[in-house]
Amino acid sequence: MKINEILTESVGHDTLWHGTSEPVEVIQQQGLKGGRHHAVFLTDNPDLALEYGVTDQERTGNDTVTLVSVNVKMLDPRLLVGDLDHTTVDNWVESLKETDQCMYLGDISPNMLLNVEDYSD
């Protein structure tokens, strides 16, 4: 069994979500770019990701909310870590259990995305 398959099984799913106010077209073309801590923040809770998308409107000035689903199997497991802002655990799986959040220390290219959907009103 490959390391990504083992990691996916340990989380119980193969999808993580990211919420942003960047437009769908931008995400589809550029993917997700690391921000604070040079990381993309991810969650196992799509509702929480949508809340982050609304919060991100303040940063960008955009009125869109975009929900992005990420294929965990495409991510480099060495770049998945605990959420440095909300937990003291380094392990991303434990971070998800504790806070529903983790970080990917790098950019996530468009080919790693499962779906990019506009949730704006």
Secondary structure, 3 states (H helix, E strand, C coil): CCHHHHHHHHHCCCEEEEEECCCHHHHHHHCECCCHHHCEEEECCHHHHHHHHHHHHHHHCCCCCEEEEEEHHHCCHHHEEECCCCCCCCCHHHHHHHHCEEEECCCECHHHEEEEEECCC
